[in-house]
Each structure stands twice: as structure tokens, then as C-alpha cells.
Amino acid sequence: MPRAPDPREPLIVASFELAAERCEDLTPLVYARLFREQPEMEILFWRDQNHQIRGEMLTRVIQAILDFVGERLYASTLIQSEVVVHEGYDVPPEVFRIFFRTVRDAVCEVCGPDWTGEWDAAWESLLADLDYYVTHPDQATTAALA
């Protein structure tokens, strides 16, 4: 049975679209924010001299966000899997929660005064839903929610 459309989808998409019009690459902005808030995470990127890993990770996060508010074909299980995988790199689950919020904050910053209250509410609701999957990485317990 197909999922009902998520009313947040057009709002989240619109915020990303405006940010994309105004900023060619969010990667430097997102990671500067992340490392400012979580300086201990910067050392984990010691191999990423040309910042391609950061760009790839951000791309996957944005794709997961869009899938999560869209068809939700894979986003929830991807998030849960990545939380578990990243534990092996000493990345605590809390960093995922912070990273999603950092993406939202960067998009908001780029949108500037055109950021709307509707976008803010959609993002807050989305972040709460994403947080649930970050803090509940056991897919057996969340399967019925997908």
C-alpha cells in the first residue's frame, strides 16, 4: 500500500531549491558549522584532504532527507544502518542528530529572510522524526513505522 503524501515534502524541497539557487555548494558551510559545534569530529576527516568525502556524505544526507519526506523507500533504514556503521568510527549517534540540524541551519542561513515559518515548522517536525531513527537503530523495532 502506498504511503500518504507527506505534507512537509513541498516545504522541505522548496527550502533546498532556494538554497541551491543561492549557494553552489553547501558542503563548506555545513562542515564549518559541524566542526565549530563538534570540533572533535574534524579529526575523523583526516583523510579527506580534497573534501570529496564530506561532499559525498552531505549528498547522501540530502538524498535521504528527500526520500524520508518523499517515497520513503530507504531513508529510515539507511539512517539506522549508518548510525551503527559510524559507531565503528567512534561517531556517537548524537552527531547524526546534530548533523541533520546543521544541514537545516545551513539551508536556513543561505535562504536568509526568505526562510518561512512554514519551512521552519516542517523542518522541526522532520528533525524530530529523523531523531527517532537515529536513537532507535534496531530496524526490527521500527519496521512497522516505515
MIKE-492240 format. One record per residue: x, y, z of N, C-alpha, C, O in turn; residue in one letter; residue number from 1. Coordinates in nm, 2 decimals. Layout:
<pados>
+--------+--------+--------+--------+--------+--------+--------+--------+--------+--------+--------+--------+------+-----+
|   n_px |   n_py |   n_pz |  ca_px |  ca_py |  ca_pz |   c_px |   c_py |   c_pz |   o_px |   o_py |   o_pz | type | seq |
+--------+--------+--------+--------+--------+--------+--------+--------+--------+--------+--------+--------+------+-----+
|      X |      Y |      Z |      X |      Y |      Z |      X |      Y |      Z |      X |      Y |      Z |    A | NUM |
...
+--------+--------+--------+--------+--------+--------+--------+--------+--------+--------+--------+--------+------+-----+
</pados>
This chain:
<pados>
+--------+--------+--------+--------+--------+--------+--------+--------+--------+--------+--------+--------+------+-----+
|   n_px |   n_py |   n_pz |  ca_px |  ca_py |  ca_pz |   c_px |   c_py |   c_pz |   o_px |   o_py |   o_pz | type | seq |
+--------+--------+--------+--------+--------+--------+--------+--------+--------+--------+--------+--------+------+-----+
|   0.08 |  -0.12 |   0.00 |   0.00 |   0.00 |   0.00 |   0.09 |   0.12 |   0.00 |   0.18 |   0.14 |   0.08 |    M |   1 |
|   0.06 |   0.22 |  -0.09 |   0.15 |   0.34 |  -0.10 |   0.12 |   0.43 |   0.03 |   0.01 |   0.43 |   0.08 |    P |   2 |
|   0.23 |   0.50 |   0.06 |   0.22 |   0.59 |   0.17 |   0.14 |   0.71 |   0.13 |   0.14 |   0.76 |   0.02 |    R |   3 |
|   0.08 |   0.77 |   0.23 |   0.01 |   0.90 |   0.21 |   0.12 |   1.01 |   0.19 |   0.22 |   1.00 |   0.25 |    A |   4 |
|   0.09 |   1.11 |   0.10 |   0.19 |   1.21 |   0.08 |   0.22 |   1.28 |   0.21 |   0.14 |   1.31 |   0.29 |    P |   5 |
|   0.35 |   1.31 |   0.23 |   0.40 |   1.39 |   0.34 |   0.38 |   1.53 |   0.32 |   0.44 |   1.59 |   0.22 |    D |   6 |
|   0.30 |   1.61 |   0.39 |   0.28 |   1.75 |   0.37 |   0.40 |   1.83 |   0.39 |   0.41 |   1.95 |   0.34 |    P |   7 |
|   0.50 |   1.78 |   0.45 |   0.63 |   1.85 |   0.46 |   0.71 |   1.85 |   0.34 |   0.80 |   1.94 |   0.32 |    R |   8 |
|   0.69 |   1.75 |   0.25 |   0.78 |   1.74 |   0.13 |   0.79 |   1.87 |   0.05 |   0.90 |   1.91 |   0.02 |    E |   9 |
|   0.68 |   1.93 |   0.01 |   0.70 |   2.05 |  -0.08 |   0.77 |   2.16 |   0.00 |   0.84 |   2.24 |  -0.07 |    P |  10 |
|   0.76 |   2.17 |   0.13 |   0.82 |   2.27 |   0.21 |   0.97 |   2.25 |   0.22 |   1.05 |   2.34 |   0.20 |    L |  11 |
|   1.01 |   2.12 |   0.25 |   1.15 |   2.09 |   0.26 |   1.22 |   2.10 |   0.12 |   1.33 |   2.16 |   0.11 |    I |  12 |
|   1.15 |   2.06 |   0.02 |   1.20 |   2.07 |  -0.12 |   1.22 |   2.21 |  -0.16 |   1.33 |   2.25 |  -0.21 |    V |  13 |
|   1.13 |   2.30 |  -0.13 |   1.14 |   2.44 |  -0.16 |   1.25 |   2.51 |  -0.09 |   1.32 |   2.59 |  -0.15 |    A |  14 |
|   1.28 |   2.47 |   0.04 |   1.39 |   2.53 |   0.11 |   1.52 |   2.48 |   0.05 |   1.61 |   2.56 |   0.03 |    S |  15 |
|   1.53 |   2.36 |   0.01 |   1.65 |   2.31 |  -0.06 |   1.67 |   2.38 |  -0.20 |   1.78 |   2.41 |  -0.24 |    F |  16 |
|   1.56 |   2.39 |  -0.27 |   1.57 |   2.46 |  -0.40 |   1.62 |   2.60 |  -0.39 |   1.70 |   2.64 |  -0.47 |    E |  17 |
|   1.57 |   2.68 |  -0.30 |   1.61 |   2.81 |  -0.28 |   1.76 |   2.82 |  -0.24 |   1.84 |   2.90 |  -0.29 |    L |  18 |
|   1.80 |   2.73 |  -0.15 |   1.94 |   2.72 |  -0.11 |   2.03 |   2.69 |  -0.22 |   2.13 |   2.75 |  -0.24 |    A |  19 |
|   1.98 |   2.60 |  -0.31 |   2.06 |   2.56 |  -0.43 |   2.08 |   2.68 |  -0.52 |   2.18 |   2.69 |  -0.59 |    A |  20 |
|   1.97 |   2.76 |  -0.54 |   1.98 |   2.87 |  -0.62 |   2.08 |   2.98 |  -0.57 |   2.15 |   3.04 |  -0.65 |    E |  21 |
|   2.10 |   2.98 |  -0.44 |   2.18 |   3.08 |  -0.38 |   2.32 |   3.04 |  -0.34 |   2.41 |   3.12 |  -0.32 |    R |  22 |
|   2.34 |   2.91 |  -0.34 |   2.47 |   2.85 |  -0.29 |   2.51 |   2.73 |  -0.38 |   2.44 |   2.63 |  -0.38 |    C |  23 |
|   2.61 |   2.74 |  -0.45 |   2.65 |   2.64 |  -0.54 |   2.69 |   2.51 |  -0.47 |   2.66 |   2.40 |  -0.52 |    E |  24 |
|   2.75 |   2.52 |  -0.35 |   2.79 |   2.40 |  -0.27 |   2.77 |   2.43 |  -0.12 |   2.84 |   2.51 |  -0.07 |    D |  25 |
|   2.68 |   2.36 |  -0.06 |   2.66 |   2.37 |   0.09 |   2.77 |   2.31 |   0.17 |   2.78 |   2.33 |   0.29 |    L |  26 |
|   2.85 |   2.22 |   0.11 |   2.94 |   2.14 |   0.19 |   3.03 |   2.23 |   0.28 |   3.04 |   2.20 |   0.40 |    T |  27 |
|   3.10 |   2.33 |   0.23 |   3.19 |   2.40 |   0.32 |   3.11 |   2.47 |   0.44 |   3.16 |   2.47 |   0.55 |    P |  28 |
|   3.00 |   2.52 |   0.41 |   2.91 |   2.58 |   0.51 |   2.87 |   2.48 |   0.62 |   2.88 |   2.51 |   0.74 |    L |  29 |
|   2.82 |   2.37 |   0.57 |   2.77 |   2.26 |   0.66 |   2.88 |   2.21 |   0.75 |   2.87 |   2.20 |   0.88 |    V |  30 |
|   3.00 |   2.18 |   0.69 |   3.11 |   2.12 |   0.77 |   3.17 |   2.23 |   0.86 |   3.22 |   2.19 |   0.97 |    Y |  31 |
|   3.18 |   2.35 |   0.82 |   3.23 |   2.46 |   0.91 |   3.15 |   2.47 |   1.03 |   3.20 |   2.48 |   1.15 |    A |  32 |
|   3.01 |   2.46 |   1.02 |   2.92 |   2.46 |   1.13 |   2.94 |   2.34 |   1.22 |   2.95 |   2.35 |   1.34 |    R |  33 |
|   2.95 |   2.22 |   1.15 |   2.96 |   2.10 |   1.23 |   3.09 |   2.10 |   1.31 |   3.09 |   2.07 |   1.43 |    L |  34 |
|   3.20 |   2.14 |   1.25 |   3.33 |   2.14 |   1.33 |   3.33 |   2.25 |   1.43 |   3.41 |   2.23 |   1.53 |    F |  35 |
|   3.26 |   2.35 |   1.41 |   3.25 |   2.46 |   1.52 |   3.18 |   2.40 |   1.64 |   3.21 |   2.43 |   1.75 |    R |  36 |
|   3.07 |   2.33 |   1.61 |   2.99 |   2.27 |   1.72 |   3.04 |   2.14 |   1.78 |   3.03 |   2.11 |   1.90 |    E |  37 |
|   3.11 |   2.07 |   1.69 |   3.17 |   1.94 |   1.73 |   3.31 |   1.93 |   1.69 |   3.34 |   1.85 |   1.60 |    Q |  38 |
|   3.40 |   2.00 |   1.75 |   3.54 |   2.01 |   1.70 |   3.61 |   1.87 |   1.70 |   3.70 |   1.85 |   1.62 |    P |  39 |
|   3.57 |   1.78 |   1.79 |   3.63 |   1.65 |   1.79 |   3.60 |   1.57 |   1.67 |   3.67 |   1.47 |   1.64 |    E |  40 |
|   3.50 |   1.61 |   1.59 |   3.47 |   1.53 |   1.47 |   3.56 |   1.56 |   1.35 |   3.57 |   1.48 |   1.26 |    M |  41 |
|   3.62 |   1.68 |   1.35 |   3.71 |   1.72 |   1.24 |   3.83 |   1.62 |   1.22 |   3.87 |   1.59 |   1.11 |    E |  42 |
|   3.88 |   1.57 |   1.33 |   3.99 |   1.47 |   1.32 |   3.95 |   1.35 |   1.24 |   4.04 |   1.28 |   1.18 |    I |  43 |
|   3.82 |   1.31 |   1.25 |   3.78 |   1.19 |   1.17 |   3.79 |   1.21 |   1.02 |   3.78 |   1.11 |   0.95 |    L |  44 |
|   3.81 |   1.33 |   0.98 |   3.81 |   1.35 |   0.83 |   3.96 |   1.38 |   0.79 |   3.98 |   1.44 |   0.69 |    F |  45 |
|   4.05 |   1.33 |   0.86 |   4.19 |   1.35 |   0.83 |   4.23 |   1.30 |   0.69 |   4.33 |   1.36 |   0.63 |    W |  46 |
|   4.17 |   1.20 |   0.64 |   4.20 |   1.15 |   0.50 |   4.13 |   1.23 |   0.39 |   4.17 |   1.23 |   0.28 |    R |  47 |
|   4.04 |   1.31 |   0.43 |   3.96 |   1.39 |   0.33 |   4.02 |   1.52 |   0.29 |   3.97 |   1.63 |   0.32 |    D |  48 |
|   4.14 |   1.51 |   0.24 |   4.22 |   1.63 |   0.20 |   4.15 |   1.72 |   0.10 |   4.16 |   1.84 |   0.10 |    Q |  49 |
|   4.08 |   1.66 |   0.00 |   4.01 |   1.73 |  -0.10 |   3.86 |   1.75 |  -0.08 |   3.79 |   1.81 |  -0.16 |    N |  50 |
|   3.82 |   1.71 |   0.04 |   3.68 |   1.73 |   0.08 |   3.57 |   1.66 |   0.00 |   3.46 |   1.69 |   0.01 |    H |  51 |
|   3.62 |   1.56 |  -0.07 |   3.52 |   1.48 |  -0.15 |   3.44 |   1.39 |  -0.06 |   3.32 |   1.37 |  -0.09 |    Q |  52 |
|   3.49 |   1.34 |   0.05 |   3.42 |   1.25 |   0.14 |   3.31 |   1.34 |   0.20 |   3.19 |   1.29 |   0.21 |    I |  53 |
|   3.34 |   1.46 |   0.24 |   3.24 |   1.55 |   0.30 |   3.13 |   1.57 |   0.20 |   3.01 |   1.57 |   0.24 |    R |  54 |
|   3.16 |   1.60 |   0.08 |   3.06 |   1.63 |  -0.02 |   2.97 |   1.51 |  -0.05 |   2.85 |   1.52 |  -0.06 |    G |  55 |
|   3.03 |   1.39 |  -0.05 |   2.96 |   1.27 |  -0.08 |   2.86 |   1.24 |   0.04 |   2.75 |   1.20 |   0.02 |    E |  56 |
|   2.91 |   1.26 |   0.16 |   2.83 |   1.24 |   0.28 |   2.71 |   1.34 |   0.28 |   2.60 |   1.30 |   0.31 |    M |  57 |
|   2.74 |   1.46 |   0.25 |   2.63 |   1.56 |   0.25 |   2.53 |   1.53 |   0.14 |   2.41 |   1.54 |   0.16 |    L |  58 |
|   2.57 |   1.49 |   0.03 |   2.48 |   1.45 |  -0.08 |   2.39 |   1.33 |  -0.04 |   2.27 |   1.34 |  -0.06 |    T |  59 |
|   2.45 |   1.23 |   0.03 |   2.37 |   1.12 |   0.08 |   2.27 |   1.16 |   0.18 |   2.16 |   1.11 |   0.19 |    R |  60 |
|   2.31 |   1.25 |   0.27 |   2.22 |   1.30 |   0.37 |   2.10 |   1.38 |   0.31 |   1.98 |   1.36 |   0.35 |    V |  61 |
|   2.13 |   1.46 |   0.21 |   2.02 |   1.54 |   0.14 |   1.93 |   1.44 |   0.07 |   1.81 |   1.46 |   0.08 |    I |  62 |
|   1.99 |   1.34 |   0.00 |   1.90 |   1.24 |  -0.07 |   1.82 |   1.17 |   0.03 |   1.70 |   1.14 |   0.01 |    Q |  63 |
|   1.87 |   1.13 |   0.15 |   1.80 |   1.06 |   0.25 |   1.68 |   1.15 |   0.30 |   1.57 |   1.10 |   0.33 |    A |  64 |
|   1.71 |   1.27 |   0.33 |   1.61 |   1.37 |   0.37 |   1.49 |   1.37 |   0.27 |   1.38 |   1.36 |   0.31 |    I |  65 |
|   1.53 |   1.39 |   0.15 |   1.43 |   1.40 |   0.04 |   1.35 |   1.27 |   0.03 |   1.23 |   1.27 |   0.01 |    L |  66 |
|   1.41 |   1.15 |   0.04 |   1.34 |   1.03 |   0.04 |   1.25 |   1.01 |   0.16 |   1.14 |   0.96 |   0.15 |    D |  67 |
|   1.30 |   1.06 |   0.28 |   1.23 |   1.05 |   0.40 |   1.09 |   1.12 |   0.39 |   0.99 |   1.07 |   0.44 |    F |  68 |
|   1.09 |   1.24 |   0.33 |   0.97 |   1.31 |   0.32 |   0.90 |   1.28 |   0.19 |   0.78 |   1.32 |   0.17 |    V |  69 |
|   0.96 |   1.20 |   0.11 |   0.90 |   1.16 |  -0.02 |   0.85 |   1.02 |  -0.01 |   0.76 |   0.99 |   0.07 |    G |  70 |
|   0.90 |   0.94 |  -0.10 |   0.86 |   0.80 |  -0.11 |   0.90 |   0.71 |   0.01 |   0.83 |   0.61 |   0.03 |    E |  71 |
|   1.00 |   0.75 |   0.08 |   1.05 |   0.67 |   0.19 |   1.08 |   0.53 |   0.15 |   1.03 |   0.43 |   0.22 |    R |  72 |
|   1.16 |   0.52 |   0.05 |   1.19 |   0.38 |   0.00 |   1.31 |   0.32 |   0.08 |   1.32 |   0.20 |   0.10 |    L |  73 |
|   1.40 |   0.41 |   0.13 |   1.52 |   0.36 |   0.20 |   1.57 |   0.44 |   0.32 |   1.65 |   0.40 |   0.39 |    Y |  74 |
|   1.52 |   0.56 |   0.33 |   1.59 |   0.66 |   0.42 |   1.59 |   0.61 |   0.56 |   1.70 |   0.62 |   0.63 |    A |  75 |
|   1.49 |   0.56 |   0.62 |   1.49 |   0.52 |   0.76 |   1.59 |   0.41 |   0.79 |   1.66 |   0.42 |   0.88 |    S |  76 |
|   1.59 |   0.31 |   0.70 |   1.69 |   0.20 |   0.72 |   1.83 |   0.25 |   0.69 |   1.93 |   0.20 |   0.76 |    T |  77 |
|   1.85 |   0.34 |   0.60 |   1.98 |   0.39 |   0.57 |   2.04 |   0.47 |   0.70 |   2.15 |   0.45 |   0.74 |    L |  78 |
|   1.95 |   0.55 |   0.75 |   1.99 |   0.62 |   0.87 |   2.03 |   0.53 |   0.99 |   2.13 |   0.54 |   1.05 |    I |  79 |
|   1.95 |   0.43 |   1.01 |   1.98 |   0.34 |   1.12 |   2.11 |   0.26 |   1.09 |   2.19 |   0.24 |   1.18 |    Q |  80 |
|   2.12 |   0.22 |   0.97 |   2.25 |   0.14 |   0.93 |   2.37 |   0.23 |   0.95 |   2.47 |   0.18 |   1.00 |    S |  81 |
|   2.36 |   0.35 |   0.91 |   2.48 |   0.44 |   0.92 |   2.51 |   0.48 |   1.06 |   2.63 |   0.50 |   1.09 |    E |  82 |
|   2.41 |   0.48 |   1.15 |   2.44 |   0.51 |   1.29 |   2.52 |   0.39 |   1.34 |   2.62 |   0.41 |   1.41 |    V |  83 |
|   2.48 |   0.27 |   1.31 |   2.56 |   0.15 |   1.35 |   2.70 |   0.15 |   1.29 |   2.80 |   0.12 |   1.36 |    V |  84 |
|   2.71 |   0.17 |   1.16 |   2.84 |   0.17 |   1.09 |   2.93 |   0.27 |   1.15 |   3.05 |   0.25 |   1.18 |    V |  85 |
|   2.88 |   0.39 |   1.17 |   2.96 |   0.50 |   1.22 |   3.01 |   0.48 |   1.37 |   3.11 |   0.54 |   1.41 |    H |  86 |
|   2.94 |   0.40 |   1.44 |   2.99 |   0.36 |   1.58 |   3.13 |   0.31 |   1.57 |   3.21 |   0.33 |   1.66 |    E |  87 |
|   3.16 |   0.23 |   1.46 |   3.29 |   0.18 |   1.44 |   3.40 |   0.28 |   1.41 |   3.52 |   0.26 |   1.43 |    G |  88 |
|   3.36 |   0.40 |   1.38 |   3.45 |   0.52 |   1.36 |   3.45 |   0.61 |   1.48 |   3.50 |   0.72 |   1.48 |    Y |  89 |
|   3.39 |   0.56 |   1.59 |   3.37 |   0.64 |   1.71 |   3.29 |   0.77 |   1.70 |   3.32 |   0.87 |   1.76 |    D |  90 |
|   3.19 |   0.76 |   1.61 |   3.10 |   0.87 |   1.59 |   2.97 |   0.83 |   1.67 |   2.90 |   0.74 |   1.63 |    V |  91 |
|   2.95 |   0.91 |   1.78 |   2.83 |   0.88 |   1.86 |   2.70 |   0.92 |   1.78 |   2.70 |   1.01 |   1.70 |    P |  92 |
|   2.59 |   0.85 |   1.81 |   2.46 |   0.88 |   1.74 |   2.42 |   1.02 |   1.75 |   2.36 |   1.08 |   1.66 |    P |  93 |
|   2.46 |   1.09 |   1.86 |   2.42 |   1.23 |   1.88 |   2.47 |   1.32 |   1.77 |   2.41 |   1.42 |   1.73 |    E |  94 |
|   2.59 |   1.28 |   1.71 |   2.64 |   1.36 |   1.60 |   2.55 |   1.35 |   1.48 |   2.54 |   1.45 |   1.40 |    V |  95 |
|   2.48 |   1.24 |   1.45 |   2.38 |   1.24 |   1.34 |   2.27 |   1.34 |   1.37 |   2.23 |   1.41 |   1.27 |    F |  96 |
|   2.22 |   1.34 |   1.49 |   2.12 |   1.44 |   1.52 |   2.17 |   1.58 |   1.50 |   2.10 |   1.66 |   1.44 |    R |  97 |
|   2.29 |   1.61 |   1.54 |   2.35 |   1.74 |   1.52 |   2.37 |   1.77 |   1.37 |   2.35 |   1.88 |   1.33 |    I |  98 |
|   2.41 |   1.67 |   1.30 |   2.44 |   1.69 |   1.16 |   2.31 |   1.72 |   1.08 |   2.31 |   1.82 |   1.00 |    F |  99 |
|   2.20 |   1.65 |   1.11 |   2.08 |   1.69 |   1.04 |   2.04 |   1.83 |   1.07 |   1.99 |   1.91 |   0.98 |    F | 100 |
|   2.05 |   1.87 |   1.20 |   2.02 |   2.01 |   1.24 |   2.12 |   2.11 |   1.17 |   2.07 |   2.22 |   1.14 |    R | 101 |
|   2.24 |   2.07 |   1.16 |   2.34 |   2.16 |   1.09 |   2.30 |   2.18 |   0.95 |   2.32 |   2.29 |   0.90 |    T | 102 |
|   2.26 |   2.08 |   0.88 |   2.21 |   2.09 |   0.74 |   2.09 |   2.19 |   0.74 |   2.09 |   2.28 |   0.65 |    V | 103 |
|   2.00 |   2.17 |   0.82 |   1.88 |   2.26 |   0.83 |   1.93 |   2.41 |   0.85 |   1.89 |   2.50 |   0.79 |    R | 104 |
|   2.02 |   2.43 |   0.95 |   2.07 |   2.56 |   0.98 |   2.14 |   2.62 |   0.87 |   2.13 |   2.74 |   0.84 |    D | 105 |
|   2.22 |   2.54 |   0.79 |   2.29 |   2.60 |   0.68 |   2.19 |   2.64 |   0.57 |   2.21 |   2.74 |   0.51 |    A | 106 |
|   2.09 |   2.56 |   0.54 |   1.99 |   2.59 |   0.44 |   1.92 |   2.72 |   0.49 |   1.89 |   2.81 |   0.40 |    V | 107 |
|   1.88 |   2.73 |   0.61 |   1.82 |   2.84 |   0.67 |   1.90 |   2.97 |   0.65 |   1.85 |   3.07 |   0.60 |    C | 108 |
|   2.03 |   2.96 |   0.68 |   2.12 |   3.07 |   0.66 |   2.13 |   3.12 |   0.52 |   2.13 |   3.24 |   0.49 |    E | 109 |
|   2.14 |   3.02 |   0.43 |   2.15 |   3.06 |   0.28 |   2.02 |   3.12 |   0.24 |   2.02 |   3.21 |   0.15 |    V | 110 |
|   1.91 |   3.07 |   0.28 |   1.78 |   3.13 |   0.24 |   1.75 |   3.27 |   0.30 |   1.68 |   3.35 |   0.25 |    C | 111 |
|   1.82 |   3.29 |   0.41 |   1.81 |   3.43 |   0.48 |   1.67 |   3.47 |   0.51 |   1.59 |   3.39 |   0.56 |    G | 112 |
|   1.63 |   3.59 |   0.48 |   1.50 |   3.64 |   0.51 |   1.38 |   3.57 |   0.44 |   1.27 |   3.59 |   0.47 |    P | 113 |
|   1.42 |   3.49 |   0.34 |   1.31 |   3.42 |   0.27 |   1.27 |   3.29 |   0.33 |   1.18 |   3.22 |   0.29 |    D | 114 |
|   1.35 |   3.25 |   0.44 |   1.31 |   3.14 |   0.52 |   1.17 |   3.16 |   0.58 |   1.15 |   3.27 |   0.64 |    W | 115 |
|   1.08 |   3.07 |   0.57 |   0.95 |   3.09 |   0.62 |   0.92 |   3.02 |   0.75 |   0.99 |   2.92 |   0.78 |    T | 116 |
|   0.82 |   3.06 |   0.81 |   0.77 |   2.99 |   0.93 |   0.72 |   2.85 |   0.90 |   0.74 |   2.76 |   0.98 |    G | 117 |
|   0.66 |   2.84 |   0.78 |   0.62 |   2.70 |   0.74 |   0.73 |   2.61 |   0.72 |   0.73 |   2.49 |   0.76 |    E | 118 |
|   0.84 |   2.66 |   0.66 |   0.96 |   2.58 |   0.64 |   1.02 |   2.54 |   0.77 |   1.06 |   2.43 |   0.79 |    W | 119 |
|   1.02 |   2.64 |   0.87 |   1.08 |   2.61 |   1.00 |   1.00 |   2.50 |   1.07 |   1.06 |   2.41 |   1.13 |    D | 120 |
|   0.87 |   2.51 |   1.06 |   0.78 |   2.41 |   1.13 |   0.80 |   2.27 |   1.06 |   0.81 |   2.17 |   1.13 |    A | 121 |
|   0.81 |   2.27 |   0.93 |   0.83 |   2.14 |   0.86 |   0.96 |   2.08 |   0.89 |   0.97 |   1.96 |   0.92 |    A | 122 |
|   1.07 |   2.16 |   0.90 |   1.20 |   2.11 |   0.94 |   1.20 |   2.06 |   1.08 |   1.26 |   1.96 |   1.11 |    W | 123 |
|   1.14 |   2.13 |   1.17 |   1.14 |   2.09 |   1.31 |   1.07 |   1.96 |   1.33 |   1.12 |   1.87 |   1.40 |    E | 124 |
|   0.96 |   1.94 |   1.26 |   0.89 |   1.81 |   1.26 |   0.97 |   1.70 |   1.20 |   0.98 |   1.59 |   1.25 |    S | 125 |
|   1.04 |   1.73 |   1.09 |   1.12 |   1.63 |   1.02 |   1.24 |   1.59 |   1.11 |   1.27 |   1.47 |   1.12 |    L | 126 |
|   1.30 |   1.69 |   1.17 |   1.42 |   1.66 |   1.26 |   1.38 |   1.57 |   1.38 |   1.45 |   1.48 |   1.41 |    L | 127 |
|   1.26 |   1.59 |   1.43 |   1.21 |   1.51 |   1.54 |   1.19 |   1.36 |   1.49 |   1.23 |   1.27 |   1.56 |    A | 128 |
|   1.14 |   1.35 |   1.37 |   1.12 |   1.22 |   1.31 |   1.25 |   1.15 |   1.28 |   1.27 |   1.03 |   1.31 |    D | 129 |
|   1.35 |   1.22 |   1.23 |   1.48 |   1.17 |   1.20 |   1.55 |   1.13 |   1.33 |   1.62 |   1.03 |   1.33 |    L | 130 |
|   1.54 |   1.21 |   1.43 |   1.60 |   1.18 |   1.56 |   1.55 |   1.05 |   1.61 |   1.63 |   0.97 |   1.67 |    D | 131 |
|   1.43 |   1.01 |   1.59 |   1.37 |   0.89 |   1.63 |   1.45 |   0.77 |   1.57 |   1.49 |   0.68 |   1.64 |    Y | 132 |
|   1.48 |   0.78 |   1.44 |   1.55 |   0.67 |   1.38 |   1.70 |   0.67 |   1.42 |   1.76 |   0.56 |   1.42 |    Y | 133 |
|   1.75 |   0.78 |   1.45 |   1.89 |   0.79 |   1.50 |   1.90 |   0.72 |   1.63 |   2.00 |   0.65 |   1.66 |    V | 134 |
|   1.81 |   0.75 |   1.72 |   1.81 |   0.70 |   1.86 |   1.75 |   0.56 |   1.87 |   1.76 |   0.50 |   1.98 |    T | 135 |
|   1.70 |   0.50 |   1.76 |   1.64 |   0.37 |   1.76 |   1.69 |   0.29 |   1.64 |   1.62 |   0.27 |   1.54 |    H | 136 |
|   1.82 |   0.26 |   1.64 |   1.88 |   0.20 |   1.52 |   1.84 |   0.05 |   1.50 |   1.88 |  -0.01 |   1.40 |    P | 137 |
|   1.77 |  -0.01 |   1.59 |   1.73 |  -0.15 |   1.57 |   1.61 |  -0.15 |   1.47 |   1.50 |  -0.11 |   1.51 |    D | 138 |
|   1.63 |  -0.20 |   1.35 |   1.53 |  -0.19 |   1.25 |   1.41 |  -0.29 |   1.28 |   1.30 |  -0.26 |   1.23 |    Q | 139 |
|   1.43 |  -0.39 |   1.36 |   1.32 |  -0.48 |   1.40 |   1.22 |  -0.40 |   1.48 |   1.10 |  -0.43 |   1.47 |    A | 140 |
|   1.26 |  -0.30 |   1.56 |   1.16 |  -0.23 |   1.64 |   1.09 |  -0.12 |   1.57 |   0.99 |  -0.06 |   1.62 |    T | 141 |
|   1.15 |  -0.07 |   1.45 |   1.09 |   0.04 |   1.38 |   1.03 |   0.00 |   1.25 |   0.97 |   0.08 |   1.18 |    T | 142 |
|   1.03 |  -0.13 |   1.21 |   0.98 |  -0.18 |   1.08 |   0.84 |  -0.13 |   1.06 |   0.80 |  -0.10 |   0.94 |    A | 143 |
|   0.75 |  -0.14 |   1.16 |   0.61 |  -0.10 |   1.14 |   0.59 |   0.04 |   1.11 |   0.48 |   0.08 |   1.06 |    A | 144 |
|   0.69 |   0.13 |   1.14 |   0.67 |   0.27 |   1.12 |   0.70 |   0.32 |   0.97 |   0.66 |   0.42 |   0.93 |    L | 145 |
|   0.78 |   0.23 |   0.90 |   0.83 |   0.27 |   0.77 |   0.72 |   0.29 |   0.67 |   0.74 |   0.32 |   0.55 |    A | 146 |
+--------+--------+--------+--------+--------+--------+--------+--------+--------+--------+--------+--------+------+-----+
</pados>
